[in-house]
């Protein structure tokens, strides 16, 4: 990923973190973390990977339904002329790490 893409992704990560914190109820989903932002080469689309303590898959559905509204709020938080089309995905890397650690414990 180029330096420009990395800066673009970091800007989206910071801004969207604020938007989600201000918009979604903490009581329902617990701590919500944006783990990564991947921007396509043309900077038209961005995938935002998230994890949450409670109901993470439900959260992804809610976020994707509200993606347009969240993008508008994001526009006020970041210094970009155009906000890419945003989609949210559940980050399964934590589940993979837990499964790997479980397998390692079973081997001992």
N, C-alpha and C positions, 0 to 999 in steps of 0.2 A: 504494500500500500504506500502511495506517495505521501510526502509530508503534507501536501494540501488536503488529501483525503483524510489523513489522520487528524489534522486540525478541524476539519469540517465535522468529523465524527465526534470529536471531543466537545465541540460547541453544542452539538445536538444532545449529547449525553448530559452535559451540565444543565442545559435549558430544560430538557424533558424531565430531568430529576426534580427540578423545582415545580414544574407544571403538575406532575403526578402527585407530589407531596401536597400541593395546594388543592387538588381536585378530588382525589380518592380517599374514602374513609379508612383510616388506619385500623379501626376496630375490626373491620371485616377481613382485610387481607394481611394484617400485620405488617412487618417491615417489608417494603418493596424495594428491590435493588435492580438497577440497570447494570447488567454485567458486561454488555458490549454493544457497540453500534457499528454496523457494516454498511458502508455506502457504496453504491455501484460506481463504475468508472465515470459515467456521465453526470454524476451527482444528482440524478433524478429521483432515485429511490433510496430509502434507508430502512434496514431491518434493525429493530431494537430488541435485544435479548434481555429478558427480565427473569428474576426469581422472586419468590414471595414465601413467607412462612405459612400462610393459610390460603387454601383454594387457588393455587397458582394457575391452573388451567382455566378456571372460571375467569380469573383476572385477565388472561390473554384475550379471551372472548370479549370481555367488556372493553378492554383497551382498543381492540380492533374495531368495535362498533363505534367508539368515540374518537377514532383516529383523526377525523376531520376537525372536530372541535379542539382536540389537543394540539393539532398542528397550528391552528389559529392562535392559541394561547402561547405556543412555542415561538411564534413569529415575534411576539412582543418581548421575549426574553433574550433573543439572540440577534447578533448583527449580521444577518444574511439577507440578501435581496429576495431569494426564493427558497422556500422550505421544500425539501424533497417529499415525495409521497411516502408516508410512513406506515410500516406494518410492524406488529409486535409478535414475538415468538417466545415460547418458554425455553429457558436455558436448562438443558438437561445435564450439563457438565457436573453439577453437584451430585445428582443421582448416580452418575457413572463413577465418581470418586468414592461415594459411599459403597457402591456395589463392589468395586475393586478392593476396598479395605476389608469388606466382609469376606471376600474370597481369600484374601491374604491371611486373615485370622483363621479361616477354616483349614488352611494349609499347614498351619503351625501345630 
